Amino acid sequence: MSRSASDLFAQRILGEIDRLIQLAESQTRPLEVDPYHRELFQLFKLSYEAGLTSGEATPDLSADGICQQLAAMWGLTSAAQTWLTQAAQLPMAQLTRMRSLWSVMRMWMEWDFALSNIHRDLSAENAAPAEASVSGEPESAADPVS
């Protein structure tokens, strides 16, 4: 994917995540239930297949990258800095958005971990020769109990 195509792809993914979060918030439904969960996973899968979910990817659609970009888009970065430096309370709307970001970040990280490890585990299984018993026969043939 060319740089500009990647950037456009990433902006569309971010836009869809933003849309889903806003929809879930407007309906006071958690992101962890369908249809939001399923749609977020589809967006993650597209990002993963495009190779953009690692922290080194450009554009960065890792959990951290998405959260940083959405937080900046929603003004949460400056709100959090104000909250930390002035000990002011976060407005409820921003606190709700922060919770939504945490939910997306957690799911995104879990999915990334699962897919990264399943691919690694499958590669290791395919590289290892079939298990055989000490006698050199397959396990089922060497088992005297069967």
C-alpha positions as CSV (number, residue, x, y, z in Angstrom):
1,M,0.0,0.0,0.0
2,S,1.4,3.4,-0.9
3,R,2.0,6.0,1.8
4,S,-1.1,8.1,0.8
5,A,-3.3,5.0,0.4
6,S,-2.2,3.9,3.9
7,D,-2.9,7.3,5.4
8,L,-6.4,7.3,3.7
9,F,-7.0,3.8,5.0
10,A,-6.0,4.7,8.5
11,Q,-8.2,7.8,8.5
12,R,-11.2,5.7,7.4
13,I,-10.5,3.1,10.1
14,L,-10.2,5.9,12.7
15,G,-13.4,7.5,11.4
16,E,-15.3,4.3,11.7
17,I,-14.0,3.7,15.3
18,D,-15.1,7.2,16.2
19,R,-18.5,6.6,14.6
20,L,-19.0,3.3,16.5
21,I,-17.9,4.9,19.8
22,Q,-20.3,7.8,19.4
23,L,-23.1,5.5,18.4
24,A,-22.6,3.2,21.5
25,E,-22.4,6.3,23.7
26,S,-25.5,7.8,22.3
27,Q,-27.4,4.5,23.0
28,T,-25.6,4.0,26.3
29,R,-24.5,0.6,25.3
30,P,-21.0,-0.9,26.0
31,L,-18.6,-1.4,23.1
32,E,-18.0,-5.0,24.3
33,V,-21.4,-6.2,23.0
34,D,-22.6,-6.7,19.4
35,P,-22.9,-5.0,17.0
36,Y,-20.1,-2.7,18.2
37,H,-17.8,-5.5,19.3
38,R,-18.2,-7.3,16.0
39,E,-17.7,-4.2,13.9
40,L,-14.7,-3.1,16.0
41,F,-13.1,-6.5,15.5
42,Q,-13.7,-6.2,11.7
43,L,-11.8,-2.9,11.8
44,F,-9.0,-4.4,13.8
45,K,-8.8,-7.3,11.4
46,L,-8.5,-5.0,8.4
47,S,-5.8,-3.0,10.2
48,Y,-4.0,-6.1,11.2
49,E,-4.0,-7.6,7.7
50,A,-2.7,-4.2,6.4
51,G,0.2,-4.5,8.8
52,L,-0.7,-1.4,10.7
53,T,-1.2,-2.7,14.2
54,S,2.4,-2.8,15.3
55,G,3.8,0.3,17.1
56,E,6.4,0.7,14.4
57,A,3.8,0.9,11.5
58,T,3.2,4.1,9.6
59,P,0.4,5.1,10.0
60,D,0.1,3.7,13.5
61,L,-3.1,1.7,14.1
62,S,-1.8,0.0,17.2
63,A,-3.9,0.3,20.3
64,D,-1.7,3.2,21.5
65,G,-1.7,4.9,18.1
66,I,-5.5,4.8,17.8
67,C,-6.0,6.0,21.3
68,Q,-3.5,8.9,20.9
69,Q,-5.1,10.0,17.7
70,L,-8.7,9.8,18.9
71,A,-7.8,11.5,22.2
72,A,-6.2,14.3,20.3
73,M,-9.2,14.5,17.9
74,W,-11.6,14.8,20.9
75,G,-9.5,17.2,22.9
76,L,-8.9,14.6,25.6
77,T,-5.2,15.0,25.6
78,S,-5.4,18.6,26.7
79,A,-8.2,17.9,29.1
80,A,-6.2,15.1,30.8
81,Q,-3.2,17.5,31.1
82,T,-5.4,20.1,32.7
83,W,-6.8,17.5,35.0
84,L,-3.3,16.4,36.1
85,T,-1.8,19.9,36.5
86,Q,-4.8,21.8,38.0
87,A,-6.5,19.0,39.9
88,A,-9.7,19.8,38.1
89,Q,-12.4,17.3,37.5
90,L,-12.9,15.9,34.0
91,P,-16.4,16.8,32.6
92,M,-18.7,13.7,32.4
93,A,-18.6,13.8,28.6
94,Q,-14.8,13.6,28.5
95,L,-14.8,10.9,31.2
96,T,-17.2,8.8,29.1
97,R,-15.0,9.2,26.1
98,M,-11.9,8.3,28.2
99,R,-13.7,5.1,29.3
100,S,-14.6,4.3,25.7
101,L,-11.0,4.7,24.6
102,W,-9.9,2.4,27.4
103,S,-12.4,-0.2,26.2
104,V,-11.2,0.0,22.6
105,M,-7.6,-0.1,23.7
106,R,-8.1,-3.2,25.8
107,M,-10.0,-5.1,23.0
108,W,-7.5,-4.0,20.4
109,M,-4.5,-5.2,22.5
110,E,-6.2,-8.5,23.2
111,W,-7.0,-9.1,19.5
112,D,-3.5,-8.2,18.5
113,F,-2.0,-10.5,21.1
114,A,-4.2,-13.4,20.1
115,L,-3.6,-13.0,16.3
116,S,0.1,-12.5,16.7
117,N,0.5,-15.6,18.9
118,I,-1.8,-17.8,16.9
119,H,0.3,-17.1,13.8
120,R,3.5,-17.7,15.7
121,D,2.1,-21.0,17.2
122,L,0.8,-22.2,13.8
123,S,4.1,-21.5,12.2
124,A,5.9,-23.5,15.0
125,E,3.5,-26.4,14.6
126,N,4.0,-26.5,10.8
127,A,7.8,-26.4,11.2
128,A,7.9,-29.3,13.8
129,P,7.9,-32.9,12.5
130,A,4.9,-35.1,13.5
131,E,5.3,-36.6,17.0
132,A,6.3,-40.2,17.2
133,S,6.7,-42.6,20.0
134,V,10.1,-43.9,21.2
135,S,9.6,-47.0,19.0
136,G,9.3,-44.8,16.0
137,E,5.6,-45.8,15.5
138,P,2.8,-43.2,15.6
139,E,1.4,-42.8,19.1
140,S,-1.8,-44.7,18.4
141,A,0.0,-47.8,17.1
142,A,2.5,-47.9,20.0
143,D,-0.2,-47.5,22.7
144,P,-0.7,-51.0,24.3
145,V,-3.9,-49.9,26.1
146,S,-6.0,-49.3,22.9
